[in-house]
Amino acid sequence: MIPYFNKEQVSSTLPYATLIPALRRAFTENMVVPKRHAHTLSEADSSSLLLMPVWQPQGHLGVKLVTVAPHNTAMPTVHAIFVLFDTKTGAPLALMDGEELTLRRTAAASALASSYASRRDAQHLLMVGNGSLAPHIAIAHCQTRAITDISIWGRSADKSAAAAEVIRTHAEFPAHIRLHIVEDLAAACHAADIICCATTSKTPIVLSDYVRVGTHLDLVGGFKPDMREVDDALISRATVFVDTYTGALAEAGDITQTLSNGSLLRSAIVAELAELCSGKHAGRKDDAEITVFKSVGTALEDLCAANLVWSGR
């Protein structure tokens, strides 16, 4: 019988102190990552199926299966499962909870990018958004920078308080860090060294006027061309890093829209994660630079995390 690793098992084998350096290595290794497949299941319900394949020529093959059903009201709108195979034999090895795998690898990739793009003395992190991904992102960033304060902003103060409680009680959260629920987004942005956005907004939330020089912005939420988290003026001021050129240039509205309207020049997108991790690009140049990391996710991260789960079984 093929073993199944549930949410708790996936979580316990993917501490950020282990996952982040593993991702750093994975981005320099030989993995084949085809473009993900997207299929519409129902036009009326806007439901869809995503298939994200990835493999190592000598190692493992994986496919993440994701269903998106926005009409769900009694359960989550997104469900996912990851299937791990042996590449050489084709034999299936394991099934894994894809949601927990995705949350953790996404947050770890953001923290990894921050280690290259944020200021080394960054201490104050602002979390814009209070969904299920927010606590993971906040906690992961504490692994790569000496964070002392985390502020949380969201449209619902109750949800922000709930996210703060998840962070506060998490086993990987450093006890000395102060947590704040904030209502004035502009003031919170101005006080932050790192601004992390994990929303599904279709209009910019963080505006250029809010952001001071030296800030690093981590944009995670917008994964479709019609989604935006920051405005044109902010993008035009920034040096931009992406998780992969293939994904960001095709799917990220903060990138595709600004390239189309001329606010962002292609030359301002200076590196993808593989180039940062391999040393081909050094990352941030100076403390006055505004940097942006835009991610839409890559199956390479899924396989890296799945390999850790499998090896830690």
URVENKA-V423881 format. One record per residue. RES is the residue in one small letter. PHI is phi as a letter, one per 20 degrees, with the letter a starting at -180 (NA if undefined). BURIAL is + if it has 16 or more other ideal C-beta (glycine too) atoms within 10 Angstrom, else -. D_CENTER is the distance of its C-alpha to the mean C-alpha in Angstrom with 1 decimal. Layout:
# URVENKA-V423881
res:RES phi:PHI burial:BURIAL d_center:D_CENTER
res:RES phi:PHI burial:BURIAL d_center:D_CENTER
This chain:
# URVENKA-V423881
res:m phi:NA burial:- d_center:32.8
res:i phi:f burial:- d_center:29.2
res:p phi:f burial:- d_center:27.4
res:y phi:d burial:- d_center:24.6
res:f phi:d burial:+ d_center:21.9
res:n phi:e burial:- d_center:21.1
res:k phi:g burial:- d_center:18.3
res:e phi:f burial:- d_center:20.1
res:q phi:f burial:+ d_center:20.9
res:v phi:f burial:+ d_center:17.3
res:s phi:f burial:+ d_center:16.2
res:s phi:f burial:- d_center:19.3
res:t phi:e burial:+ d_center:18.7
res:l phi:c burial:+ d_center:15.2
res:p phi:f burial:+ d_center:15.6
res:y phi:f burial:+ d_center:13.1
res:a phi:f burial:- d_center:16.2
res:t phi:e burial:- d_center:16.6
res:l phi:f burial:+ d_center:13.2
res:i phi:f burial:+ d_center:12.0
res:p phi:f burial:- d_center:15.4
res:a phi:f burial:+ d_center:15.4
res:l phi:f burial:+ d_center:12.4
res:r phi:g burial:+ d_center:14.2
res:r phi:f burial:- d_center:17.2
res:a phi:f burial:+ d_center:15.8
res:f phi:f burial:+ d_center:14.8
res:t phi:d burial:- d_center:18.5
res:e phi:e burial:- d_center:19.9
res:n phi:e burial:- d_center:21.5
res:m phi:c burial:+ d_center:19.4
res:v phi:d burial:- d_center:20.1
res:v phi:c burial:+ d_center:17.4
res:p phi:f burial:- d_center:19.2
res:k phi:f burial:- d_center:17.9
res:r phi:f burial:+ d_center:16.8
res:h phi:e burial:- d_center:19.6
res:a phi:c burial:- d_center:19.6
res:h phi:c burial:- d_center:22.7
res:t phi:e burial:- d_center:24.0
res:l phi:e burial:- d_center:25.7
res:s phi:b burial:- d_center:27.3
res:e phi:f burial:- d_center:27.6
res:a phi:f burial:- d_center:29.1
res:d phi:e burial:- d_center:26.3
res:s phi:l burial:- d_center:23.5
res:s phi:e burial:+ d_center:22.4
res:s phi:b burial:+ d_center:20.9
res:l phi:c burial:- d_center:20.2
res:l phi:d burial:- d_center:17.5
res:l phi:c burial:- d_center:18.2
res:m phi:c burial:+ d_center:15.9
res:p phi:e burial:+ d_center:18.3
res:v phi:a burial:+ d_center:17.9
res:w phi:b burial:+ d_center:20.6
res:q phi:d burial:+ d_center:22.2
res:p phi:g burial:- d_center:25.8
res:q phi:c burial:- d_center:27.0
res:g phi:q burial:- d_center:24.9
res:h phi:d burial:+ d_center:22.9
res:l phi:d burial:+ d_center:22.0
res:g phi:b burial:+ d_center:19.3
res:v phi:c burial:+ d_center:18.6
res:k phi:e burial:+ d_center:16.1
res:l phi:d burial:- d_center:18.0
res:v phi:c burial:+ d_center:16.3
res:t phi:d burial:+ d_center:18.6
res:v phi:c burial:+ d_center:17.9
res:a phi:c burial:+ d_center:20.9
res:p phi:g burial:- d_center:20.7
res:h phi:f burial:- d_center:24.3
res:n phi:f burial:- d_center:23.6
res:t phi:c burial:- d_center:24.9
res:a phi:e burial:- d_center:25.9
res:m phi:b burial:- d_center:22.7
res:p phi:g burial:- d_center:19.0
res:t phi:e burial:- d_center:18.4
res:v phi:c burial:+ d_center:15.9
res:h phi:c burial:- d_center:17.2
res:a phi:b burial:+ d_center:16.1
res:i phi:b burial:+ d_center:17.9
res:f phi:d burial:+ d_center:17.5
res:v phi:d burial:+ d_center:20.8
res:l phi:d burial:+ d_center:21.6
res:f phi:c burial:+ d_center:24.7
res:d phi:e burial:- d_center:26.8
res:t phi:f burial:- d_center:26.7
res:k phi:f burial:- d_center:30.4
res:t phi:e burial:- d_center:32.0
res:g phi:m burial:- d_center:29.6
res:a phi:f burial:- d_center:30.1
res:p phi:f burial:- d_center:27.5
res:l phi:d burial:+ d_center:26.4
res:a phi:a burial:+ d_center:24.2
res:l phi:d burial:+ d_center:22.3
res:m phi:c burial:+ d_center:19.2
res:d phi:f burial:+ d_center:17.4
res:g phi:f burial:+ d_center:14.5
res:e phi:f burial:+ d_center:12.9
res:e phi:f burial:+ d_center:12.7
res:l phi:g burial:+ d_center:11.7
res:t phi:f burial:+ d_center:8.7
res:l phi:g burial:+ d_center:7.7
res:r phi:f burial:+ d_center:8.5
res:r phi:f burial:+ d_center:7.2
res:t phi:f burial:+ d_center:3.5
res:a phi:f burial:+ d_center:4.7
res:a phi:f burial:+ d_center:7.1
res:a phi:f burial:+ d_center:5.7
res:s phi:f burial:+ d_center:5.1
res:a phi:f burial:+ d_center:8.4
res:l phi:f burial:+ d_center:9.9
res:a phi:f burial:+ d_center:9.6
res:s phi:f burial:+ d_center:11.1
res:s phi:f burial:+ d_center:13.9
res:y phi:d burial:+ d_center:15.0
res:a phi:d burial:+ d_center:14.4
res:s phi:e burial:+ d_center:15.2
res:r phi:f burial:+ d_center:18.8
res:r phi:f burial:- d_center:20.1
res:d phi:e burial:- d_center:21.8
res:a phi:f burial:+ d_center:18.9
res:q phi:c burial:- d_center:19.7
res:h phi:d burial:+ d_center:18.7
res:l phi:d burial:+ d_center:15.2
res:l phi:d burial:+ d_center:15.0
res:m phi:d burial:+ d_center:12.6
res:v phi:e burial:+ d_center:13.1
res:g phi:o burial:+ d_center:12.9
res:n phi:c burial:+ d_center:14.1
res:g phi:e burial:- d_center:12.9
res:s phi:f burial:- d_center:12.1
res:l phi:f burial:+ d_center:8.4
res:a phi:g burial:+ d_center:9.8
res:p phi:f burial:+ d_center:11.8
res:h phi:f burial:+ d_center:9.4
res:i phi:f burial:+ d_center:7.4
res:a phi:g burial:+ d_center:11.0
res:i phi:f burial:+ d_center:12.5
res:a phi:f burial:+ d_center:10.3
res:h phi:f burial:+ d_center:11.0
res:c phi:f burial:+ d_center:14.6
res:q phi:e burial:+ d_center:14.8
res:t phi:d burial:+ d_center:14.6
res:r phi:c burial:+ d_center:16.5
res:a phi:e burial:- d_center:19.5
res:i phi:f burial:+ d_center:18.3
res:t phi:d burial:- d_center:21.3
res:d phi:c burial:- d_center:20.2
res:i phi:c burial:+ d_center:17.4
res:s phi:d burial:+ d_center:18.1
res:i phi:c burial:+ d_center:16.8
res:w phi:c burial:+ d_center:17.7
res:g phi:b burial:+ d_center:17.8
res:r phi:f burial:- d_center:20.5
res:s phi:d burial:- d_center:21.8
res:a phi:f burial:- d_center:22.9
res:d phi:f burial:- d_center:23.5
res:k phi:f burial:- d_center:20.0
res:s phi:f burial:+ d_center:18.9
res:a phi:f burial:- d_center:21.5
res:a phi:f burial:+ d_center:20.4
res:a phi:f burial:+ d_center:16.8
res:a phi:f burial:+ d_center:18.6
res:e phi:f burial:- d_center:20.8
res:v phi:f burial:+ d_center:18.1
res:i phi:f burial:+ d_center:16.8
res:r phi:g burial:- d_center:20.5
res:t phi:e burial:- d_center:21.5
res:h phi:f burial:- d_center:18.8
res:a phi:f burial:- d_center:20.3
res:e phi:e burial:- d_center:17.8
res:f phi:e burial:+ d_center:18.2
res:p phi:f burial:- d_center:20.7
res:a phi:f burial:- d_center:23.7
res:h phi:f burial:- d_center:24.6
res:i phi:f burial:+ d_center:21.7
res:r phi:e burial:- d_center:22.8
res:l phi:d burial:+ d_center:21.0
res:h phi:c burial:- d_center:21.9
res:i phi:e burial:- d_center:21.8
res:v phi:d burial:+ d_center:22.3
res:e phi:d burial:- d_center:23.8
res:d phi:e burial:- d_center:24.3
res:l phi:f burial:+ d_center:21.1
res:a phi:f burial:- d_center:22.8
res:a phi:f burial:- d_center:24.3
res:a phi:f burial:+ d_center:21.1
res:c phi:f burial:+ d_center:19.3
res:h phi:f burial:- d_center:22.4
res:a phi:e burial:- d_center:22.4
res:a phi:e burial:+ d_center:18.8
res:d phi:e burial:+ d_center:17.9
res:i phi:c burial:+ d_center:14.1
res:i phi:d burial:+ d_center:12.9
res:c phi:d burial:+ d_center:9.4
res:c phi:d burial:+ d_center:9.4
res:a phi:c burial:+ d_center:8.1
res:t phi:c burial:+ d_center:11.2
res:t phi:d burial:- d_center:13.0
res:s phi:f burial:+ d_center:15.4
res:k phi:d burial:- d_center:17.6
res:t phi:c burial:- d_center:19.1
res:p phi:g burial:+ d_center:18.0
res:i phi:d burial:+ d_center:17.5
res:v phi:e burial:+ d_center:17.3
res:l phi:d burial:- d_center:20.4
res:s phi:g burial:+ d_center:21.6
res:d phi:f burial:- d_center:24.4
res:y phi:f burial:+ d_center:22.2
res:v phi:d burial:+ d_center:20.7
res:r phi:e burial:- d_center:22.8
res:v phi:f burial:- d_center:23.0
res:g phi:n burial:+ d_center:21.0
res:t phi:e burial:+ d_center:17.8
res:h phi:d burial:+ d_center:14.3
res:l phi:d burial:+ d_center:11.9
res:d phi:d burial:+ d_center:8.1
res:l phi:d burial:+ d_center:7.6
res:v phi:d burial:+ d_center:4.8
res:g phi:f burial:+ d_center:7.7
res:g phi:f burial:+ d_center:10.1
res:f phi:d burial:- d_center:10.1
res:k phi:c burial:- d_center:13.9
res:p phi:f burial:- d_center:16.5
res:d phi:e burial:- d_center:17.9
res:m phi:d burial:+ d_center:15.0
res:r phi:b burial:+ d_center:15.0
res:e phi:c burial:+ d_center:13.6
res:v phi:c burial:+ d_center:15.8
res:d phi:e burial:+ d_center:19.3
res:d phi:g burial:+ d_center:21.1
res:a phi:f burial:- d_center:22.8
res:l phi:f burial:+ d_center:19.8
res:i phi:g burial:+ d_center:18.3
res:s phi:f burial:- d_center:21.8
res:r phi:e burial:+ d_center:21.9
res:a phi:d burial:+ d_center:18.8
res:t phi:e burial:+ d_center:18.1
res:v phi:d burial:+ d_center:15.1
res:f phi:d burial:+ d_center:12.8
res:v phi:c burial:+ d_center:10.6
res:d phi:f burial:+ d_center:8.8
res:t phi:b burial:+ d_center:12.0
res:y phi:f burial:- d_center:14.9
res:t phi:g burial:+ d_center:15.7
res:g phi:f burial:+ d_center:12.7
res:a phi:f burial:+ d_center:12.2
res:l phi:f burial:+ d_center:16.0
res:a phi:d burial:- d_center:16.6
res:e phi:c burial:+ d_center:14.1
res:a phi:e burial:+ d_center:12.4
res:g phi:g burial:+ d_center:15.1
res:d phi:f burial:+ d_center:14.4
res:i phi:e burial:+ d_center:15.4
res:t phi:f burial:+ d_center:17.9
res:q phi:f burial:+ d_center:19.8
res:t phi:f burial:+ d_center:20.3
res:l phi:f burial:+ d_center:21.4
res:s phi:f burial:- d_center:23.8
res:n phi:e burial:- d_center:25.3
res:g phi:n burial:- d_center:25.6
res:s phi:f burial:+ d_center:23.5
res:l phi:d burial:+ d_center:21.3
res:l phi:e burial:- d_center:23.1
res:r phi:g burial:- d_center:21.8
res:s phi:f burial:- d_center:23.0
res:a phi:e burial:+ d_center:20.6
res:i phi:e burial:+ d_center:17.6
res:v phi:e burial:+ d_center:18.6
res:a phi:a burial:+ d_center:16.4
res:e phi:d burial:+ d_center:13.6
res:l phi:g burial:+ d_center:12.0
res:a phi:g burial:+ d_center:15.1
res:e phi:f burial:+ d_center:17.4
res:l phi:f burial:+ d_center:16.0
res:c phi:f burial:+ d_center:16.2
res:s phi:e burial:- d_center:19.6
res:g phi:n burial:- d_center:21.0
res:k phi:f burial:- d_center:21.8
res:h phi:c burial:- d_center:20.2
res:a phi:e burial:- d_center:20.5
res:g phi:n burial:+ d_center:17.8
res:r phi:g burial:+ d_center:18.9
res:k phi:e burial:- d_center:22.7
res:d phi:b burial:- d_center:23.9
res:d phi:f burial:- d_center:23.4
res:a phi:e burial:- d_center:24.2
res:e phi:f burial:+ d_center:21.5
res:i phi:e burial:+ d_center:18.9
res:t phi:d burial:+ d_center:15.6
res:v phi:c burial:+ d_center:12.6
res:f phi:d burial:+ d_center:9.4
res:k phi:d burial:+ d_center:8.3
res:s phi:c burial:+ d_center:5.8
res:v phi:c burial:+ d_center:7.0
res:g phi:n burial:+ d_center:6.6
res:t phi:b burial:+ d_center:9.7
res:a phi:f burial:+ d_center:12.2
res:l phi:g burial:+ d_center:12.9
res:e phi:f burial:+ d_center:10.1
res:d phi:f burial:+ d_center:11.7
res:l phi:f burial:+ d_center:15.1
res:c phi:g burial:+ d_center:14.4
res:a phi:f burial:+ d_center:13.5
res:a phi:f burial:+ d_center:16.4
res:n phi:f burial:+ d_center:18.7
res:l phi:f burial:+ d_center:18.2
res:v phi:f burial:+ d_center:19.0
res:w phi:f burial:+ d_center:22.0
res:s phi:f burial:- d_center:23.3
res:g phi:e burial:- d_center:23.1
res:r phi:f burial:- d_center:25.0
